[in-house]
Structure formats: structure tokens, C-alpha cells
Amino acid sequence: MATLADPATQFTRMPHPAPTAAEVRAAVLADPGFGKAFSDHMVTIDWEEGKGWHNPAIGPRGPLSLDPAAAVLHYAQEIFEGLKAYRLGDGSMALFRPQANAARFNASAERLAMPALPEAMFVDAIKELVRADADWFPTVEGGSLYLRPFMIATEAFLGVRPAKSYKFIVIASPAGNYFKSGAPAVSIWVSDYTRAAPGGTGAAKCGGNYAASLVPTAEAFERGHDQVLFLDAAEHKWIEELGGMNLFFAFDDGRLITPPLNGTILPGITRDSLLALAREEGLAVSEEPYSLDAWRDDAASGKLVEAFACGTAAVVTPVGKVADRNGEFIIGSGGPGQLTGKLKARLVAIQRGEAPDPHGWVVRL
Ligand SMILES: *Cc1c(COP(=O)(O)O)cnc(C)c1O
């Protein structure tokens, strides 16, 4: 049994007795989409009060057995992460900043009153799964193996308090392009709904935040947009983020701004990486509040030249159009901008091992 002091997690290994047939897997990997296909294995680690983390195991991916009173099913005590493994040009495999995901996972755990998972155990679990499912990297351009670590409260108890037992699980999904359309620039709808309020769970990566974003997102889709934009809860004025991506704004004078991490925004690892890369490009980067009114005015005057969204799943995605109840406006040419393309290319080149990695972001397996 692994204890908190163990630097290297000892997984019980149970290879899948009947893994996906090679032809079936090949068909999936040629057109994986996003989040619809899954690899053969999963990692599980249990936690119990008084016992801590124990029973790290990798085995066939399959349904969970949960008591219907399990706390996660009632009070949504659940957190998750999302990161990608890449197959590099030399055939090796690599992760991008997995320690940052581990640290954020624990920050989310703290907010949801869940136990912290040692960062080394989090990273070991991911490596274990990627090695077991190394045949699941998509063969399509831009493909990766998307990893989904998550933790649920498993205790059967209907009282409202933190559960006394949890399960940490990692599953993997071959991923192609996030946006179905493969749209060169997305259209976003400014929601009247609120995603996160001061003091709430906006900075935690928890399923509950996403449950609350489904109606606003459906509204955006119905109106013909690709994504939903949330403004701040207090004044409904300041730009926060999209349903699952952070936002950047580029100006004609070389300024690049993104909303500050004030507790209502998810601290994206892509956001953090792009901040560093943009500084290296010599841009005047700042984390400062930016209002929807300013965005509209700056887009009209031409001061604002590009805007883009970023996150692990969709990487860097240009924003072409913004709409709310009062009308819509176009960003720049309405298509992908130069800076957006350049920053995306720099990030992707590092992730794929095709460019120097001065920050030590790439972790090879
Ligand atoms: C995960 C997530 C992001 C992006 O974070 P990355 O670490 O860059 O993938 C942004 N916003 C929300 C709400 C998220 O859940």
C-alpha cells in the first residue's frame, strides 16, 4: 500500500483481459473527435478517513459501483482536471506541465472540502495510464491523448458535511479537434447568466460549475454561437471567461491583457503559459479588468486587433464575433489574427517537443 511518504506510487496492475480490437481502435484514432472515445484502462486510488490514500491500481476501464447514497450524487462533491499527453516526433511520449494540474487539483480539493492528493501520486497515476494506453494516441494532425483525472465523494451518507471516503480516478480519451466545425474563429454569446460569484467556486475546477453553465451554453448554441462568455456577477460589466476557457485581448500598441485571477476565474495553465510566452515576445502583458463596453468600443475604433480563448482542450482559439442582447460586433477581420496564430504555434511547438523548452514544461515519460 502506498503511503503519503512514498515518492513512487506502487500500482497494482491488471491488464485489460480483452482490449479493444486493433481495427476498431485504428478507426477511432483516425477520427477521434473530442471526449467520445475512451482507452482501455483506468487508474483508481481510494481515500478513507483515518487511512489516507491507498489501493492505487490500474485495470480495465469500466463502470463504477457506487452506493446510491454516495455523496457525489447528491451534493456534487467532485473535482476534475484536464491535460494532454503528446506523441513526439521521435516517438516518445510527453506531458505538459502535469505538476501544475496536480497543484490546481489540490486547490480545487481544498475548496470542495476534499483530501489533498500528493502531487507525485497524481503525476504517477497519469504516467501509469499513458504507458498502459500508449497505443491510443490519435493518428490525426493535432491529435493527443486527453487525460481526465477526477475525484468523487463515495461515502453513503445524506447529511451535509464532507464525505469520509473518496475515489480518485484517471481515464483517457483520444482527442482531435475540440470544435466540431474546426472553425477558424469562434462566435461567442455574452450570457445574462452568471458563472461564478465572489466567494463562490469559480476558481475551482468542479463539475458543479459546469452543470450551471449548461443552460447558458445551450442558449448560445440556439442563437448560433459556439461558446458562452460570462461577465462578473456583481456588476455584470467585467469580462471573466468562457464556459471552459480563459480570454486574452491584443491591442494595436502591443498590449496584451487578460482578466486577473480574482477568485471567480479558473486559473488556466494554458493562460499562464501564454502569459510567459507573450512576455518573451516583448508584448506589454497585463492582468487587468476589461469591460464588455470597452471591448465593443475598442473593436469599433480598431485599437483592439485580436481576441482569443485558451484552454487545454481547444488550445488557442481566435474569437471572431461577440454578441449580446443589444447586438453584435466583429473582432479585427473576424478571422484568425497574426498574434493569436504566433502564440498558438509557439505553445504547440513546445508541447510537441519541436521547440526549446526553457521553462521545463514538458515532462517526458
Ligand atoms: C479548465 C478550465 C480552463 C482552462 O484551463 P487550462 O488549464 O488552460 O486547461 C478555463 N476555464 C475553466 C472554467 C476551466 O474549467
The ligand as a Tripos MOL2 file, in Angstrom:
@<TRIPOS>MOLECULE
LIG
   15    15     1     0     0
SMALL
NO_CHARGES

@<TRIPOS>ATOM
      1 C1        -10.0690   24.0340  -17.2950 C.3       1 LIG1
      2 C2        -10.6410   25.3940  -17.4780 C.ar      1 LIG1
      3 C3         -9.9560   26.4210  -18.1460 C.ar      1 LIG1
      4 C4         -8.6510   26.2050  -18.8570 C.3       1 LIG1
      5 O1         -7.6260   25.7320  -18.0440 O.3       1 LIG1
      6 P1         -6.3580   25.0260  -18.7070 P.3       1 LIG1
      7 O2         -5.5190   24.6470  -17.5640 O.co2     1 LIG1
      8 O3         -5.7240   26.0090  -19.5880 O.co2     1 LIG1
      9 O4         -6.8920   23.8540  -19.4680 O.co2     1 LIG1
     10 C5        -10.5370   27.6670  -18.1860 C.ar      1 LIG1
     11 N1        -11.7360   27.9050  -17.6310 N.ar      1 LIG1
     12 C6        -12.4400   26.9440  -16.9990 C.ar      1 LIG1
     13 C7        -13.7460   27.2710  -16.4080 C.3       1 LIG1
     14 C8        -11.9130   25.6590  -16.9040 C.ar      1 LIG1
     15 O5        -12.6190   24.6970  -16.2780 O.3       1 LIG1
@<TRIPOS>BOND
     1     1     2 1
     2     2     3 ar
     3     2    14 ar
     4     3     4 1
     5     3    10 ar
     6     4     5 1
     7     5     6 1
     8     6     7 2
     9     6     8 1
    10     6     9 1
    11    10    11 ar
    12    11    12 ar
    13    12    13 1
    14    12    14 ar
    15    14    15 1
@<TRIPOS>SUBSTRUCTURE
     1 LIG1         1 GROUP 0 **** ****
